[in-house]
């Protein structure tokens, strides 16, 4: 049993599935447009490089005798493989007609390699993360500063009506990707230190409340979420930030009352924003009835629904659909592209991988021995689960469409690297106490 754990055989076997997935997927994407089975070694170079990178990560963890989770990384590898296949398919099929798709596959591969390096670095130096607890307020100020910098002329960039990006000339960067990780560190440190105080209570009529001074972060988090909706016009980040805080607060207190009250406040603030700001009204009206303006504001979501419907159960086949009809298909609508070409079965497979990812994340949280690590794992896992839900539900018209990306699958440099960083933190948490016991 000990030898199997040290050899990480479960991880290796599951990584083999990821390797076969990207090898078969990219081969199909390359050969279908040619209409021939002839291929060269260059055609499988991307697959080989990705498989080699996965093997390097596995060998590093094995050489270190790392005893952490063996399912998390293969699940992430499979999602990344699906994303690389779909992005290669979009570029090879539509880059001539859609300039935005030109060259995206090579850039995505580069970002994946950088992300894997970030994962390795995070696992290798994970022990230093505990020291960040002392700087929780500094981290919180840094997060606020990163979001506030979006209003600096020449730096902040507005895309599709929302101010989400830094324009760094050579590249763009979305600060909310980093801010969500900073928030997890801050809340994990704050809530763990005040765990007993938050668990204590006093009565105010029929309500049981914690000491009032410790309610301040709850109010501040509600205010920050409203500010993101109103000023930055970014519903996705607001939902994500607020969801992270609520999940971590519930993990500490176990009180559904807090979730209900804070959720009600968020809905109330969103309703007031809807009544006050035109851009919020436009987003909601487009969500409720996209067919009222199918060639204007509702074009993206109507094309998403058509794509999912045309895919049916088994899909039209990789390379046989028309996913480029959807604006921003490689970022916002890649789930619908998967549904069109791989059908209901393909989308269920992707959803299953996210369920595995979320399950392993919460499993890691339950088995962590330190309260700080437990809360970190809850917050980081919530990022994956909630982010996937927000964008998938947006593609299905269950919630208003937002600029949140599908983790590990959608195109995007800052999101890919941040997601691998989060995965490295979860792996570090899963092996932290076990590594200390071994030492």
N, C-alpha and C positions, 0 to 999 in steps of 0.2 A: 504493500500500500504506500509506503514511504517512497519507494523507487518510482512508482507511477506518478506520484504527486510532483516529485522533483523533475522528472522527465517531461512533465506537462503533455502527456500523450493525448488527453482529451482536447486540449487546445490545438495540437498538431492535426488531429483527425478532422476537426471542424474547419481548420484553415484550408485543408485539402478541398473541401466543398467550395469555399470562396475562390480558390485558385481555378477549379474547373468551371465555375460560374463565369468568371471574367474571361477565361480563355475561350469558352464556347460562345459567349455573348459577343465579344469583340470580333471573333472570326465570322460570325453570322453577319454582323453589321458591315464588315468590309466586303464580304463575298456577295451579298444580296444585290447591291447596285451593279456589280460586274456581271452577274448572271452566269458565273462560272465557278468551278471548284478549284481552280488554279490559285495557288497562294505562294508567298515567299516568306523567308524568315523575318523580313522587315514588318510584315503584317502582324506578327505576334510579338513584336518588340515591346509594345506597351504592356501587354499581358505579362510577358516575362519579367519586365522591370517591377511591376506591381507585386507579382508573386515573390520575386527576390526580396523586395522590401518587407513583405510579411514574414518571410523566413528569417530575415535579419532580426526583426523584433522578437520573434519566437526564440531564436537561438540566444539572444541577449538575456531574455528572461530566464531561460533554462540555465545558462552559464552562471547567472547570479543565484541560482537555486531559489528563485522567486516563488513564493508559495501562495500568491494571491489568486483571484478568480480566473478560471480557465475558459469561461463561456463568453464573457463580455467582449474581449477583443475579436474573436471570430464573428460575433454578431455584427460588430462595427465593420469588419472587413467585408462581410457580405453586403451590407447596405452601401458601402463605398463602391464595391464592384458593380452593383446595380446602377449607381449614379454614373460611373465612368462609362458603362455600356450605353446608357441613354444619351449622355452628352456627346459621345463619339457618333452615335446614330444621328443626332440632331445636326451636328456639324457636317457629316459626310453627305447627308441628304438635302440640307437646306442652306448651307453657307453661301452658295451663289446667289440665292434669292433673298436671304435675310443676312445682311452684313454683320449684324450683332453676333451671329453664331460663328463667324469665321475665327478659327484659331482657339476656340474655347476648350477643346479637348486637351491640347498640349498644356495650356495654362492650368487646367484643372488637375492634370497629372502632377504638375510641378507643385501645386498647393497641397496635394495629398502627400507627396514626399516630405514637404516641409512640416505638415501636420504630424506625420509619423515620427519625424525627428523631435518635434515638440513633445509627443507622447513619451518617447524614450527618455528625453531630458527630464520630464516631470517625474517619471517613475524613479529615475536614478537619484534625483535630489529631493524626493518627496519629504524626507525628514525635516527639511528646512521650513515647510509650510506651517508647522506648529508655531514657529516663532512669529508668524504674521498676526497671531492673536493680539499681541501687544500693540499693534498698529492699526487696530480696527477702525478708529475714528479717522486716522489719516487716509486709510483706504476708502472710507465713505466720502471724504472730501474729494479724493481723487476721482471717484465715480461721478460726483456732481460736476466737477470741473470738466471732465471729458464730455459730458452732455452739454454743458453750458458753452463749450468751445464751438459747438455747431453754429453759434450765432456770430462768430468772428467773420467779418467780411473777407471773402477770398478763401476761407478755409471750409466753412460749412457749405454744403451743396444740397439743393432741393431736387428730389427726383420724384416724379409722379405726384406732386403736391405735398410730399412729406420731406422734412429736413432730417435726413438720416446719415449722411455721408460726410467724411472729410475728403476734400479734393486735394490730394498730395502731389498733383501734377503727374508723377510717374505711375501712380496707382491711387485707388480709392480705398477708404477704410471706414467700416461701420462701427463707431465706438460703443454702441449698445451691446455688441457681441462681447466685448471685454467687460463692460459695466455689469452685466448679469453675473459674471463670475466673481467680480469684486463684491457685489451685493451678497452673494452666498457666503463669502468669507466674513463679511461684517455681521450678518445676521447670525451665523453659526457661533461666532465669538460672543456677541451680545446676549443671545438667548441662552447659551450654555452657562454664562456667568450668572445670569439672573433666573435660572431654572426654578429654584426654590421659591423665589419671590413671585414669579408668575404663577406658580402652582398655589400660592396662598391666596386667600380671598377675604372679602368683607361684603356685607349685604347692603344693597341700596334698593330698598323696597323688595320686590321679588327677584332682583338680579343679584348674581354673585360676580363681583369684579375683583381684579387684582389691584394692588396699590396704584393709585392714579398716576404717579410720576412715570411708571413703567408702561403706561398706555401711550406715551408720547411717540415712540417709534411707529405704532400702529397708525396714528393720525398723520405723521409725517409721510409714511408710505402711501397712504391714501392721497395725500396732497401731491406727492411726486407723480403718482400715476395720472392724476387729473391734469397735472402740468404737461406731461408728455402728450396726452391726448389733445389738449387745447393748443399748446404752443408749437410742438413738433409735428402735430397731426399724425401721430403714430400709434394707432390702436393696438397693433401687435405687440410692441415693446411694453406698452402700459399693462396689457393683460399678462404678459410674461413676468414683469417685475412684481406685479401684485400677486400673481399665482405662486411665485417662489416664496414670498414672505408668508402667505397664508399657510402653505404646506409645512413650512418650517415651524411656524407658530403652533400649528395643530400637533406637530410631532412632539413639541415640548409640553404643551398643556393638556392635549387630548380633549379639548372642549370644542364641541361643534358650535357652541354659541358664538365664539369669536369668528368662526368661519361665516356663519350666517349674518352677523352684524356687519362685518367688514365687507362681505360680498354685497350686502344691501347698500352700504355706503358707496361702493364702487358703481353699482347700477344707478343709484341716485345721481352721482356725479356725472355719469355718462349721459343720463337723460337730460340733465341741465345743460351739458355741453351740446347735446343735440338741439335743444331749444334755442341755444344762443349763437352757435357758430354754423355758418353756411356750409363749410367744407365737411362738417360732420353729417349734416342733413343729406348732402349729396351722396356720401358713402353709404348711409343707411338706406336711402331710396333705391340706389343701385342694387344693393343686396336684396331688398324686398321684392323688387320687380325689374330685373335686368332686361327683360324683353320689352319694356317701355321705350328703351333706347338701345336696340340691339346692335347698332352700328356706331354708337358713341360711347357713353359711359358704361353701358352694359355689355360691350363687345367681348371683353376678356372672359367674363364669367359665362356668357352664353356659349362661347366657343368651347369652354371647359366642359359644360354639360353635354354639348353635342359630341365631343370627343369621347367622353365616358360612355355615352349611350351607344355610339358606333362600335366601341370595343367589345360589347357584349360580354359573354362569359369567358371566352378563350382568347379574345383579342383578334386584331386584324393581322397580326404577325409583325415581328420586328422588321422595320424598313418598309412596311406596306401602308402605314397610316399617313396622316397629314397633320402632325402635331404643331408644325410651324405656323398654322393658322392662328394659334393662341399667342397674343403678345406676351413677352417675357417668359416664354415657355421653359427656358433653361434655368430660371430662378424661381418664379412664383408658381408656375403651372406644371412642373415636371411630374407630379403625381398623376395629373390628368393625361399626360403623354404616356405614362406607363399604363394607365387604364385603357387607352385607345389601342395600343399595340400588344399589350400582354393580357388585356381583359380583366374581368373580375378576379380570376385566379391569380394574376400577377399582383394586383393591388392587395389582395388578401395576404399574399406572401410577404409583401413589404410591411403591412400592418403587423403580421406575425413576428417579424424581426424586431419591430419597435416594441412589441409586447415583451419579447425576450429581453431586450435591452433594459426596459423599465423594471421588469421583474428582478433581473440580476442587480440592478442599482439599489433597489429597496432591500434585496437580500443582503447586499454588502452593508447597508445602513443598519439592519437589524443585528448583524453579527459584529459590528465594530464595538470595541470595548470602551473607547473614549467618547464622551458626550459630544465633544467638538467634532470629531470625525463622523459620528452618527448624523449630526445635523448637516454637516457638509455633504454627505452622501445623499441625504434627503433632498437638499436644495439642488444639487447637480443633476440628480435623476429627474427631478421635476422639470428642469430646463429641457431635457430631451423629450419627456413625455408631453409636456404642455406645448412645446414648440411644434412637435409633430402633429398634435391635435389641432392647433390653431390653423396651420397651413392646409392640412388635409380637409378639415371642416370648411375652410374657405373655398377650396376647389370644388367641394360638393354643395356649396351654397347653404351650409348650415349656420355659418357665422359670416360677418362681413369679411371680404378678402383683405388681407394685410400683407405687408412687406416682409414677413417672417419667412425664413428659408427652411426647407425640409432637411433636417440634420443628416450629414454625410452623403446625401443624394443630390441635392440641388447644387448648381454652380455658384461659386463665390469663395474668394480667397480668405477674407476675414472670418467667415462662418466656418469654413472647413478647418482652418488652423485652430480656432477656438474650440470647436467640437472635439478635436483630437486632444487638446489640452485638458478638457473636462474628462475625457476618457482616461487620460493618464492619471488625473487626480483620483478617479474612482478606483483604478487599479492599485494606486498607491495606498488608498484607504483599505482595500481588501487584503493587502499583504502586510500592512504596517505592524500590527500587533504580533502576527505570526513570525515576521522576520525578527522582531525583538525577542520572542520566545526562543527562536532557534539560536540567536546569539547568546 
